[in-house]
Amino acid sequence: MGRSIAVRGGMALVLGMAALSACGGSGTAGAQTLKIGVDSLPASQGNPFNSAVSPGIYTYAAIYDPLTFVDDTGQVKPWLATEWKNTSDTTWTFTLRDGVEFSNGEKLTAQGVADVVNFLKQNPEAKRSVVSNDLATVKSAKAADAKTVEITTAVPDPVLPNKVTELMIPAPKALAAGGVKGIAAKPVGTGPFQVKNWGGNKITLTAFEKSWRAPKEAGLEIQAMQDPASRLQALQSGQVDLITGVSPDQVDQMKGSIQAEVNPGNQVMSLAFRTVKGKDPVDSPLTDKKVRQALNYAVNKQAITDNLLLGKAKPVGQGPTEKVRGHNPDVQAYPHDPAKAKALLTEAGHPKGFAMSADVVVGAFPGDADIYQSVKQDLAKVGVNLTLNQMTFPTWLQNYTGNTWKTQAFGLSWNALPTMDAGRAMTNFTCLRPSTFFCDKPTADHLSAALTDMDGQKRDEQLRKVVAEMHDNPPALFLVHQITIVGKSSSLEGAKDNNRFFRYDQMAKK
């Protein structure tokens, strides 16, 4: 029998959220429309199971709610669930908030939430989704009573309350009737807005005034503007109130009625090394550890930070950032040492270097296009000729999900969002990932042990050990601890980027 660990997020916090619920559903939406400019809309339309981060989260935060919410400090807060407890090594119970309604009139019930969890784990299409993969430990769910959901895991999962922040809950009956395709076409959630029209480049939403966190304004428009210059122009002209994905070189242009908000993100930018496909090694110089170390020594990450990221980012030699559970403060970035890089390449049998290619998406991170070019230039100085293949995010996602890469490397962040725990990202860079691209079995075994350890202190120690091993035997070219830059009108109140989850219910226009 496991230890019973009750988690309430603090009585004051629960009472505060209850107060929010009480006032949120009062139906007091104003008459204005919030207008948001993003780089792209969700690749899977209204299906919340195929993305837990950007660009999907910018839309899903308006429509759906998860059971818990993890803020940018890593604290797990009550959301649709007000409290939770670990009743055995493989069982967690979540108590649901009273009086929550979906925009189609369905009520939030324990049986409904259990049905959503079981659908995610049993439906063939949903089982292949990003969120299902991230919740791989979840086995099944059932209603213990009208307000209590019991989730059973296949192995002990000490951070399940963190993980369920990825699981946006769609209306159970709508999901059962229409399946993934149905909820993608007609999303139904408990969030502050409901979809009126989903166009190719713009989503129009109206206030859901019965939401437990009802909005302050009558409408919301989320418009895709792939070009950063177009987004900035739209903000400057008043066509939109807030934009995401601001480039560092645009910050100086934000004055007067518009302003830039620069924050340290909780993602690390990297180029993932592709050394295996399934169980078989690929034909690539990157299969040699010395080559992978050499590439890390070759790139001047401090110059990237200083010249391309406003001096606000940090060079890194590991995936977890400082606020993320699992961060190892003793592991530093590889120093910029081209001579060391050349020596390692020579030892590995590549004294004249070699050619390689990488698939990347630009526009996902501030300055990423320039960063990739800087990497290319630095690698060329040690004899490595890097070809960058730019692709759209939907194409990238298809390759990532199916591991159908044709290149030796690809852009992949160490993304601790939204859980703020290192386990998810670290798993993706090991042979624990079902369709892996890199495998170091000893490190994967150590990570596997850490992920199921219910002793929090011991788990953290194990994660820090894995971080050190990944630094020594790098699965990626570590680059920088990225920043996030949001542009907003000075007339917009309540706009805060909290792990890329916008509180649309708190936004209002003066």
C-alpha positions, 0 to 999 in steps of 0.5 A: 500500500502506498503512502497517502499524500493529500494535496490541496494547494493551500486552503487560501488558494482553494478559497481564492479559486472558489471565489473566482468560480463564484464571481466568474459565472455571473455573466457580466461580459462586456461589449468588446472583443479581444483580438489576439495575433499568433504565429499559427492556429492549432494544427489539429484544430479543436482537438486538445489531445494533440498539443499541450504547448504552443501554438495550440495552447493559445487557443485551447486556454480560451475553450478548455480547462484541465484538472490542475494548473501548473504555474511558472514557478512549478506550483500545482494549483486547483483548477477543475479539480480542487484537491487530490491525493495519492491513495496507493502507489498507483492510484490518485483521486481528484475531487472536482469543483462544484457547479462547472458547466460545459458550453453545450449544457453538460455538467462536469461530473466524475463519470464524465471526466473518467470517460474522457480519460478512458477515451484518451487511453482506448480510442485508437486515434486518441491513443496516438496523440501527444497528450496520450503519450505524455500520460503513458503511465495512465491505465484507466479512470473511474468515478469513485463517487459523483465528485471524485475521479480515481485514476489508476496508473500502470506504474507509480507516477509521483507527478501525475497531478503535474501531468494532468495539466496537459489534459484539457477536458472536452464535453464527455458526451460530445466527445463520445458522440463525435470522437476526435474528429467531432470535437476537433470540428466543434470544440466544447469546453468549460473555458471562458469562450466558445467557438462561433466560427473556425476559419482557415486563419481566424477563430471567432469566439463568443463569451461563455457566460456560464463558465466557472471563469466567465470572461470580462469581454463579449468576444475573442478573435485569434488570428494566425499571422505567420510573419512577425512583421505582420503581427507587429504592424497589426498591433501598431495599427490597433487591429489586434490587442496582443501578439505572440512570438515577437522577435527580439529585433522588434522590441525597440519598435514597441513604444507609446501605446504598445509595449513588449513583455520579455520573460525567461521561458521554461524551454531550452532550444536545441538541435536533437541528434538522430542516431537510431531509428527503432532499434537500429543505428542510422548511418551518421557521424552523430552516432559517435559520442565525441562528434556530438560533444564536438558540436556542442563545443563548436557553437558560441551560445553566449554570442547567441544570447548577447547578440540575438536574444537581448542578453536575456537568455542563458547558454545551457548544457542541460534540458531542465531550466532553473525553475524546473524540477530536475535541474542540476545546478552543477551542470554548466553549458559547454564552453565555446572551444573550436580547438577542442571541437576540431580535436574531438572530430579528428579523434572520431575520424573526421579531421576534415569535418563532414556534412549534415542536415537538420529539419527546423521550424522558424517562428516558434522561438524569438530569433530562432531563424537567426540562431540557426544561422549562427549555429550553421556558421559556427559549425562551418568553422570546425568543418561541419557543413550544416544544411537547414531544411525549413518546414511548417509546424504541421509537417514537423509534428508529423515527422516527430510523431512518426519518427519519419525524419530523413535528416541527421538532426532536427529542432526540438526544445526541451519543453518542461511546459506545462508540467514544469517537471523534467521527466517529460522532456528527458523521456523524449530524448531517450529510448523510453520514447516509443518511437525513439531517435536517440538511445543510451540505455544506461541513462534511460534505465536511470531515468526510468527508475527516477520517474517511478520513485515516490520519494520526492527527494530521491527522485530529484537526486536521480533526475540530477544524475541523469542530467549529468549523464546527458551532458556527458553523452549529449542527445542534442546540441544544447543551445540556450534557455529561451525567452518569451516576448509578447507584445500588447496594447497599453489599453489591454488589462489582465494580460499575463503570459503564464507558461503560455496559458493566457487567462482570457477570463481576466483580460479586458480592454479599457 
